[in-house]
Amino acid sequence: MEALFEPLRMGELRLANRIAMAPMTRSRADADDAPDALHVRYYSQRADAGLIIAEGTYPSVHGKGYCRTPGIATPVQIAAWDRVNASIAGQGGASRVLQLMHVGRAASRYNKPEGAETLAPSAIAAHGSLYSDSQGMVPMEVPRALETSEVAGVIDEYRQAALNARAAGFDGVELHCSSGYLPMQFLLACSNQRGDAYGGSLTRRIRFVVETLEAMAGAIGAGRVGLRICPGNPYNDMQDDDPLATYGALLDAVDPLGLAYLQVSRSPQPGLDAFALARRHFRGALILNDGFDGASAAQAIAAGQGDAVSFARHFIGNPDLVSRLRAGQPLAGFDRATLYTPGARGFTDYPVYAAAVEVQS
């Protein structure tokens, strides 16, 4: 297990250990789409991680798709995230990155503030539905296709969001290019049927992601910018006929930027080794994600598959995950029914190991 507890530098990010908290939507933002006192407690409880990648956060109101998800677009939101980061720093100071998540077509008007639009590369609805507090389950709607002249404005929203994240005390940002959200929608032909410079050939389809990363890197430095991908991920009605070609081309274009890291999730597509694909096409630090426990994470790092491992589910039910892994203590599960429900239950009320044992006794 020793490999998990070695320090690591990724660009401008310095990690005390190689255990990262993966970004997880928890749907508990307040009426201003800002984190509140519960978020302060939730993240500070997990401050012994080497890196905390905070939950998917919209760069502009047009990028919001789910109920109760936070933003980083207003002074209120920036100040609220600053309180979260100050608390983490006071608890030992994990490095902190904010995941920027523009959902594109994976949205409903019922979850957006008045005046916000559902925007995407093409006017193609994703098959599926999502939850709204006011309406229950609703279908994802047909988006408005972005005009060519509007694309630069969306990229600039990401640039400004990166600056806002730094003002809020984050050490960096991560571009969410997975789960069928806007960058992935530009990337894949199933959702991108444009005839301009951002659609058609693979070279044109990767352009939005590359230019967005360039804009964020230009604003805060490439060593403070990460990228998340999951080749072959079908979530939110995505289909990629050749993910090896798609992500090989994307990473070849991204690699020269000198990003802090690439977070790559295990591919759900049988026979596709996303970790090996990333190693072939990206020379920077790799954070591996999905399906790891302590032993397999340490083995993957020792074998050179990746430089760090991010945990999602294990960090939900184990606020003291790092100390549990270090001591070889058993890991607790979590309650799926409270993943996205408001309030402290299933969010900040999971006990540390000693307290859990005492309760069981």
Stockholm file with secondary structure:
# STOCKHOLM 1.0

chainA/1-361         MEALFEPLRMGELRLANRIAMAPMTRSRADADDAPDALHVRYYSQRADAGLIIAEGTYPSVHGKGYCRTPGIATPVQIAAWDRVNASIAGQGGASRVLQLMHVGRAASRYNKPEGAETLAPSAIAAHGSLYSDSQGMVPMEVPRALETSEVAGVIDEYRQAALNARAAGFDGVELHCSSGYLPMQFLLACSNQRGDAYGGSLTRRIRFVVETLEAMAGAIGAGRVGLRICPGNPYNDMQDDDPLATYGALLDAVDPLGLAYLQVSRSPQPGLDAFALARRHFRGALILNDGFDGASAAQAIAAGQGDAVSFARHFIGNPDLVSRLRAGQPLAGFDRATLYTPGARGFTDYPVYAAAVEVQS
#=GR chainA/1-361 SS CGGGGSCEEETTEEESSSEEECCCCCCCCCTTSCCCHHHHHHHHTTTTSSEEEEEEEBSSGGGCCSTTCCBSSSHHHHHHHHHHHHHHHHTTCCEEEEEECCCTTSCCGGGSCTTCCCEESSSCCCSCEEEETTTEEEECCCCEECCHHHHHHHHHHHHHHHHHHHHTTCSEEEEECCTTCHHHHHHSTTTCCCCSTTSSSHHHHTHHHHHHHHHHHHHHCGGGEEEEECTTCCTTTCCCSCHHHHHHHHHHHHGGGCCSEEEEECCSSTTCCHHHHHHHHCCSEEEEESSCCHHHHHHHHHTTSCSEEEESHHHHHCTTHHHHHHHTCCCCCCCGGGSSCSSSTTTTCCCCHHHHHHHHC
#=GC SS_cons         CGGGGSCEEETTEEESSSEEECCCCCCCCCTTSCCCHHHHHHHHTTTTSSEEEEEEEBSSGGGCCSTTCCBSSSHHHHHHHHHHHHHHHHTTCCEEEEEECCCTTSCCGGGSCTTCCCEESSSCCCSCEEEETTTEEEECCCCEECCHHHHHHHHHHHHHHHHHHHHTTCSEEEEECCTTCHHHHHHSTTTCCCCSTTSSSHHHHTHHHHHHHHHHHHHHCGGGEEEEECTTCCTTTCCCSCHHHHHHHHHHHHGGGCCSEEEEECCSSTTCCHHHHHHHHCCSEEEEESSCCHHHHHHHHHTTSCSEEEESHHHHHCTTHHHHHHHTCCCCCCCGGGSSCSSSTTTTCCCCHHHHHHHHC
//
